[in-house]
């Protein structure tokens, strides 16, 4: 059958074009997500299994084809279990409410906050004192905060240093920062399941990577053995950083949370209402 490209294009409406564009966007982003995650190798194995299923069907290898078909049926259930962290993160990303976590600060307050965190991180690195700081973004880390001690105090360099002081009962756990406050301390984080990490990375680094795999948090890690500063985001670890790089990353995050000037959209109005309602508890 000869296909007339002109006739096909002439028969396409706006809905057809939109359908193709949306599906292309979804497939492109799905493949990009798989490529950047630990599921890449599993996806390759699944693709080979599907290819083998169709090849055995064409070649009339009935027994092998039947076995592969049963394996694929069971594999669908296994995939849900194997990809549980990725599926959870994707669903949380779709359902998150960004405006609920917007920092109620102006530029001057943001600069002061970042300077406080940077100064504390620099201090930890200089004396080789271990630290693990989780900066909550759009996905809440209530489960992690709940297993620690709720602090809910205004963030300061001095408080961070006291919490990670070796003599402090909370120094072994992680500190969770929510907006401009230290929300919890002494928190236990989930360890990464990535087996490709170097043997020189200890529990603190693996925990930092682990929480960044299941949430969109920014995690700052200071090694107590070497004083090396690292940051984990989206399951990826950046090492051998200086304080300036840490501050720049935090500034980029907090500045994107500032409301735009002359924004009278419904979303902006709701955000302003939320911030006004949230102010009394922030003064505690």
Secondary structure, DSSP 8 states (H G I E B T S, - for coil): ----HHHHHHT--HHHHHHHHHHHHHHHHHHHHHHTSTTHHHHHHHHHHHHHHHHHHHTT-HHHHHHHHHHHHHHHHHHHHHTHHHHHHHHHHHH--GGGG-----HHHHHHHHHHHHHHHHHHHHHT--EEEEE--SS--HHHHHTSEEEEEE--HHHHHHHTSTTSTTTTSEEEEETTEEEEEEE-------TTS-TT--HHHHHHHHHHHHS--EEEEE-TTT--EEEEETTEEEEEE-HHHHHHHHHHHHHHTS--TT--SHHHHHHHHHHHHHHHHHT-
